């Protein structure tokens, strides 16, 4: 039963996203020929495929991507650890 709920949610999200993205491309004034309409619909379908997969990946791994603040904090901690190791080994700056 859970699999059907997930599949139904995925397909619903795909259709809604694909229609929204395609409508932006189809509403432009220069979208007159068949190739432009096909490209707008293809881009809508690709966007519809991708966002549910990213959401599913987040749910499976159980974690969200790191924020800029978290990345800066990790970088600062790493830089401090490198400086500490360089001081211990005597590799640091000599003035």
Kinemage of the C-alpha trace (Angstrom):
@kinemage 1
@onewidth
@group {chain A} dominant
@subgroup {mainchain}
@vectorlist {calphas} color= white
{ca unk a 1} P 0.000 0.000 0.000
{ca unk a 2} L 2.819 2.425 0.834
{ca unk a 3} L 4.392 1.856 -2.571
{ca unk a 4} L 1.184 2.881 -4.316
{ca unk a 5} L 0.933 6.048 -2.253
{ca unk a 6} L 4.539 6.960 -3.094
{ca unk a 7} L 3.993 6.202 -6.798
{ca unk a 8} L 0.763 8.221 -6.904
{ca unk a 9} L 2.453 11.167 -5.178
{ca unk a 10} L 5.405 10.978 -7.583
{ca unk a 11} L 3.211 10.883 -10.688
{ca unk a 12} L 1.028 13.723 -9.385
{ca unk a 13} L 4.083 15.868 -8.661
{ca unk a 14} L 5.533 15.046 -12.073
{ca unk a 15} L 2.372 16.081 -13.897
{ca unk a 16} L 1.867 19.289 -11.917
{ca unk a 17} L 5.504 20.375 -12.255
{ca unk a 18} L 5.683 19.479 -15.946
{ca unk a 19} L 2.543 21.480 -16.701
{ca unk a 20} L 3.749 24.518 -14.734
{ca unk a 21} L 7.201 24.596 -16.353
{ca unk a 22} L 5.806 23.966 -19.833
{ca unk a 23} L 3.206 26.716 -19.413
{ca unk a 24} L 5.965 29.263 -18.749
{ca unk a 25} L 7.668 28.286 -22.001
{ca unk a 26} L 4.438 28.214 -23.994
{ca unk a 27} L 3.281 31.660 -22.824
{ca unk a 28} L 6.263 33.473 -24.306
{ca unk a 29} L 5.580 35.539 -27.445
{ca unk a 30} L 8.358 33.920 -29.481
{ca unk a 31} L 7.043 30.376 -28.876
{ca unk a 32} L 5.165 30.070 -32.147
{ca unk a 33} L 6.504 27.048 -34.005
{ca unk a 34} L 6.199 23.359 -33.157
{ca unk a 35} L 9.853 22.991 -32.166
{ca unk a 36} L 9.548 25.634 -29.453
{ca unk a 37} L 6.381 24.059 -28.092
{ca unk a 38} L 8.026 20.614 -28.092
{ca unk a 39} L 11.102 21.986 -26.323
{ca unk a 40} L 8.952 23.715 -23.674
{ca unk a 41} L 7.045 20.493 -23.031
{ca unk a 42} L 10.251 18.433 -22.907
{ca unk a 43} L 11.815 20.835 -20.393
{ca unk a 44} L 8.642 20.661 -18.313
{ca unk a 45} L 8.755 16.867 -18.351
{ca unk a 46} L 12.438 16.824 -17.336
{ca unk a 47} L 11.794 19.243 -14.473
{ca unk a 48} L 8.865 17.095 -13.439
{ca unk a 49} L 11.089 14.023 -13.396
{ca unk a 50} L 13.914 15.605 -11.433
{ca unk a 51} L 12.360 17.286 -8.407
{ca unk a 52} L 10.534 14.210 -7.126
{ca unk a 53} L 13.735 12.193 -7.482
{ca unk a 54} L 15.648 14.749 -5.421
{ca unk a 55} L 12.896 14.687 -2.798
{ca unk a 56} L 12.960 10.884 -2.759
{ca unk a 57} L 16.737 10.892 -2.353
{ca unk a 58} L 16.425 13.265 0.616
{ca unk a 59} L 13.817 11.014 2.203
{ca unk a 60} L 15.907 7.877 1.663
{ca unk a 61} L 19.162 9.304 3.000
{ca unk a 62} L 17.357 11.052 5.849
{ca unk a 63} L 19.303 14.288 5.595
{ca unk a 64} L 19.004 17.574 3.818
{ca unk a 65} L 21.823 19.244 1.899
{ca unk a 66} L 24.094 21.356 4.094
{ca unk a 67} L 23.418 25.067 4.333
{ca unk a 68} L 26.008 27.735 3.593
{ca unk a 69} L 26.369 28.418 7.301
{ca unk a 70} L 27.116 24.745 8.020
{ca unk a 71} L 29.626 24.579 5.171
{ca unk a 72} L 31.426 27.725 6.374
{ca unk a 73} L 31.559 26.345 9.917
{ca unk a 74} L 33.015 23.024 8.715
{ca unk a 75} L 35.564 24.881 6.604
{ca unk a 76} L 36.619 27.024 9.586
{ca unk a 77} L 36.939 23.920 11.782
{ca unk a 78} L 39.018 22.191 9.120
{ca unk a 79} L 41.295 25.227 8.730
{ca unk a 80} L 41.772 25.419 12.505
{ca unk a 81} L 42.626 21.707 12.642
{ca unk a 82} L 45.162 22.105 9.822
{ca unk a 83} L 46.821 25.022 11.642
{ca unk a 84} L 46.957 22.964 14.847
{ca unk a 85} L 48.569 20.020 13.063
{ca unk a 86} L 51.070 22.297 11.321
{ca unk a 87} L 52.049 23.829 14.689
{ca unk a 88} L 52.520 20.361 16.203
{ca unk a 89} L 54.704 19.260 13.319
{ca unk a 90} L 56.596 22.547 13.071
{ca unk a 91} L 55.517 23.121 9.468
{ca unk a 92} L 53.850 26.474 10.041
{ca unk a 93} L 54.990 29.938 9.001
{ca unk a 94} L 58.432 30.927 10.225
{ca unk a 95} L 59.114 34.644 10.663
